[in-house]
Structures are given as C-alpha cells and as structure tokens.
Amino acid sequence: MGLLGRGPRLRLWGRLGIPIALLLFGALVSGWIAWREAERARRTAQMLMKDYASFVADKFVRLSANRYLTLVGISNAIPQDGLPFTELRAHAEARRQGKTVTLPPPGPEFVRYFFSYDAEAGALEFSGMPPPEKERTRLQETLAALDLKCGANQIVPLGRLDGGRSQQPGAVPWSALIETGGHGSLRRIYGLRLDEGLSIDQFFLPVITRPNECDCTSGLLPASLSHVKDARRAASFILRDGAGLLVYASEPRYDGSTSAKQPLSPELPFSGWTVEVAINPAVVQPLLPYAGRGAPWFALSLIGLLVLGSGSLAILFLRRETEVSRLRQDFISNVSHELKTPLARIRLFNELLIGGRQTDAAKRSRYREIIGRECRRLSSLVDNILDFSRLERGSRCCDKDRLDLRRTVEQALDAFRAYTDQGRFSLSAHLEDVPPVTGDRHSLEQVVINLLDNAVKYSPQGSPIELGLTSIDGVVRLSVTDHGFGIPKQEQERIFEPFYRVESGDGQKAAGSGLGLSLVWRTVEAHGGRVFVESEPGAGSTFVVEIPSSQR
C-alpha cells in the first residue's frame, strides 16, 4: 500500500484537530496549575520569611533596649520614678541630703562623660572627657529649654534627654534624669553622654551573638528555628543611623525583598536609628508546606501524570485514526477492484454476445450465465456497502418478521452458489429444522453469504466448507466451517472491525472490501444474538452465529 495522499492526510489532521487541541489545552491547564502551585509556594515562603523577619526585628529592639537599660543601671525592679543611673543615684541622694559632692568619674567605657545641671543657677558641670564647645553649648541650650510637668520632689528618668520626642538626624545620644523641687519645679538634671562607636559592641552585637548575656535564653529566633545556634546563619542585621547611613551590617546578607524594618526603642538614646532584618531562605525551606520535596512535587507529579496520560491517549488515538484512515484507503482500493473486475467481465461477454462473433449456443448460454453471476456478485457487494452505510448512520438495518431460518439459509445458499465459481470449493450443508426467529430476511441472508464468502477467500482451492444449522436451548445456531489457513489468536478480536483483513496463506491480504465480517457482527447484534470464531492457524476456522428463537 502506498502513502496516504494529500487529501486524506488533510482530512486525517482535520479529524485529529479536536484531540490535539484538547491535549494542548490540557497541557496549558496543567502548566497553569503548576505555575499557580509554585507561585503559592513562593508567596507562602515570602510571607513566612517576612513574619519571621518582623519577629526577629521586634525581639532585637526589645533585647537591645533591655541591655542598654541594664548596663546604664536601670532595673525592672525600680519604679518609674526611680533613678536610672546607678552611679548618679548616690550622687543625687547626697545632693538631696545637702552634702557637697562631685560627679562620679565615668565608669563603663561606653560613657564619655557625666554631667549635672543646676536649673536655678544655670550651672553645668562635667565628669570625664569634657565635650567640645559646640556640643557643650548645644547641651546648655537644650537643658535651659526643658519645660517638664512633674510632681513635687520626684526624680524622673528620661530615655533620651528630649524624652524620646526628637527624631531629627544627628541628635546627640544623651540620657538624663530630672530632679524636681517641692512644687514640682525643675531643680537639677543629671545625665551622661554615650559613645556611639562603643555602643554597637556593647548594646547590639551581644544581642545577636550572645543572647544569653541579654537575659534571653531563647535567643532572637522563633522556636521553630531553635535548631540554628548562630542567629547570623538564620538572619542578616543592618543598623542605620537617623540620617540613613550604614552603621553596622552582619555577613552574609540575605534577600532584602522579604526583610522587616523597625525603629529602635525610644528608651535608647539613638534618635532615628533603625534595624533591618532579612531571613535566610535556606532555614525556612524545611518549614514550608512541601518540606522535604522542594517545589510542590506532589502536585507537579499529578500534573505530569495527567499530561502523560493525556499524551498517551492522544498518541493512541492518533495511531488508531491513522490505521482507520489506512484501512479506509484500502477499502476504497479494494472496492474499486471488486467493482472493476466483474464489470470488465460483464462488458467483455456482453460484447461477444452482441457482436454475433460467437454462434455456438452452448457458449452463448455460458456467457449469459457468467454475466448473470457477475451481476449478482456486484449486487451483493453493493448491498454490503449500503448496509454498512446504514449501520454507520445508526439507521435501522432491518424490518423484523417471524422467519423460518432454515428457508432463509437455503435461499442464501442458492444465491451464493449462483454467483460463485463452484469449482473453487466443496460445500456441504447440514440444516436441521429449527424454531422460528424474529428478524429481517435480507439481512440474515447477507450474513450467511458473507460468512460463506469469507470461508472461500481464506481456504485453498477445492477445500471443503461445511454449513450447519441447529438449535440448542431455545437458541438457533448457524455455523460455517472451513479448513483453510486459520486466524492467529492476536487477530481474532479485530477481524470484526470495519475494513480489517487478515493475511491469507500466501502472506497477501485476501480480496474483498473488509466489510463482510463487520456487517455480520452488527447485523447479528441488531437481532439480539452474538457471533464468535474458533480458529487455529493452519487448521481452519469455524464462525458461529447464535440468535434467540421466537419461542423462548
């Protein structure tokens, strides 16, 4: 058989358009689902990292403030009106008792100097490294401008000298406490000036590297990340001053798109400072919904199976459709041949009769017999095609009446003998009287003719063929047995498909349209019966038709 022509190929692709489109649609839907799952996993990871970053940033702010207040002498046990600086507390008490005392020397290395301001006299004195003139003047002006509403005889601590209200860049990190007189008037201000450079090492780095020194045994990280011993492996920290300049950055740095930024506590004398925390994605990955599987492999596997299954079905359908198209092409070629051969013989013998070139009466009779046989052969072929067309459209294949099936089989046998060269086979019939059946006479005759025709095609020249008719338990059974080439086991399920033909003994496809056995199957099924084959390669075949009788 040659390759399919352009027209059949176009029609084939036209029929395959829908399944291919469905496959592509399924692939697009699967891809969209995969993208959505991956996007959901990505958003979940981002949300989780942002939440963790906010948690760590908030805890950093609280722990650094707690460490500062602890180092400068504030304890949680001291009430709000208590002294914030241990060194200055004794000095303030001595002043209240009327003793003449001087400011203590700066103790912690992160304190540059202490100062004391007499609000009534406007006197400012220092202990430790005195500030530059510009800073001294600024401090004097700031202290003179203070206007606080406090109770009588109180000592009020301020986180910063401005009470935490100033967020202007460049604010000097002073911390102070206020002493009031009998009517709540400002009497004296005590304070200290921090060293910003040393403050990083004293207040912030220990919170990151040694949280146990900051009264925080659980560390900076949430409980779900407690397996990470060093916070710098789980998060990066960036400190910026009030002007936005970088003060400190841990290494390595992580993705800032999921970072969280918070201002430092107003209790700290670092006006406008902020901390920015970013979480390491690697430590969050095991906590995601698809932990242990990286990307959402479960959903992607299901999608992959869906695409694979759809692709396999599409390929199977494509192969099936290609084979059907090939069989249809074979059918057209075979039918053309089946029509051309008898027509050529009819034309030849008709011309011999009309031309008067043959005067022998016996030969003229023989010619007329051949013409009649070929006409009946053509009629049988056309009937097969028309019946198949009606069945393909779903039309009724028959008008059912009560029939004597033996009589119908005998008529079919006579018709078969009339258009078949009886020298090609030896036919014997064993027909019993059987109960009547309900069916269409013409259709059942065609069943018998097609079975006999199939037996002749797949049997050697002169091979015997047996036709049998009997009834068993209310079922009428018709059988056609040949002693031909037989049918391989793997092909027995396909012989009833339209256009399908089994190879004959010489390795070639037998002549015919490939519709005969398909029509047998469909006609018998329409009569409520069944048809099956018993065959062994090289031992012949027996086709059996069973139709329920009308007396059941």
C-alpha positions, 0 to 999 in steps of 0.5 A: 500500500502506498502513502496516504495522499494529500487529501486524506492526510488533510482530512486525517489532521482535520479529524485529529484537530479536536484531540490535539487541541484538547491535549494542548489545552490540557497541557496549558491547564496543567502548566497553569496549575503548576505555575499557580502551585509554585507561585503559592509556594513562593508567596507562602515562603515570602510571607513566612520569611517576612513574619519571621523577619518582623519577629526577629526585628521586634525581639532585637529592639526589645533585647537591645533596649533591655541591655542598654537599660541594664548596663546604664543601671536601670532595673525592672525592679525600680519604679518609674520614678526611680533613678536610672543611673546607678552611679548618679543615684548616690550622687543625687541622694547626697545632693538631696541630703545637702552634702557637697559632692562631685560627679562620679568619674565615668565608669563603663567605657561606653560613657564619655562623660557625666554631667549635672545641671543646676536649673536655678543657677544655670550651672553645668558641670562635667565628669570625664572627657569634657565635650567640645564647645559646640556640643557643650553649648548645644547641651546648655541650650537644650537643658535651659529649654526643658519645660517638664510637668512633674510632681513635687520632689520626684526624680524622673528618668528620661530615655533620651534627654528630649524624652524620646520626642526628637527624631531629627538626624544627628541628635546627640545620644544623651540620657538624663534624669530630672530632679524636681523641687517641692512644687514640682519645679525643675531643680537639677538634671543629671545625665551622661553622654554615650559613645556611639562607636562603643555602643554597637559592641556593647548594646547590639552585637551581644544581642545577636551573638550572645543572647544569653548575656541579654537575659534571653535564653531563647535567643532572637529566633522563633522556636521553630528555628531553635535548631540554628545556634548562630542567629547570623546563619538564620538572619542578616542585621543592618543598623542605620543611623537617623540620617540613613547611613550604614552603621553596622551590617552582619555577613552574609546578607540575605534577600532584602525583598522579604526583610522587616524594618523597625525603629529602635526603642525610644528608651535608647538614646539613638534618635532615628536609628533603625534595624533591618532584618532579612531571613535566610531562605535556606532555614525556612525551606524545611518549614514550608508546606512541601518540606522535604520535596522542594517545589510542590512535587506532589502536585507537579507529579499529578500534573505530569501524570495527567499530561502523560496520560493525556499524551498517551491517549492522544498518541493512541488515538492518533495511531488508531485514526491513522490505521482507520484512515489506512484501512479506509484507503484500502477499502476504497482500493479494494472496492474499486477492484471488486467493482472493476473486475466483474464489470470488465467481465460483464462488458467483455461477454456482453460484447461477444454476445452482441457482436454475433462473433460467437454462434455456438449456443452452448457458449452463448448460454455460458456467457449469459450465465457468467454475466448473470453471476457477475451481476449478482456478485456486484449486487451483493457487494453493493448491498454490503456497502449500503448496509454498512452505510446504514449501520454507520448512520445508526439507521435501522438495518432491518424490518423484523418478521417471524422467519423460518431460518432454515428457508432463509439459509437455503435461499442464501445458499442458492444465491451464493452458489449462483454467483460463485465459481463452484469449482473453487470449493466443496460445500456441504450443508447440514440444516436441521429444522429449527424454531422460528426467529424474529428478524429481517430476511435480507439481512440474515441472508447477507450474513450467511453469504458473507460468512460463506464468502469469507470461508472461500477467500481464506481456504485453498482451492477445492477445500471443503466448507461445511454449513450447519444449522441447529438449535440448542436451548431455545437458541438457533445456531448457524455455523460455517466451517472451513479448513483453510489457513486459520486466524492467529489468536492476536487477530481474532478480536479485530477481524470484526472491525470495519475494513480489517483483513487478515493475511491469507496463506500466501502472506497477501491480504485476501480480496474483498472490501473488509466489510463482510465480517463487520456487517455480520457482527452488527447485523447479528447484534441488531437481532439480539444474538452474538457471533464468535470464531474458533480458529487455529492457524493452519487448521481452519476456522469455524464462525458461529452465529447464535440468535434467540428463537421466537419461542423462548 
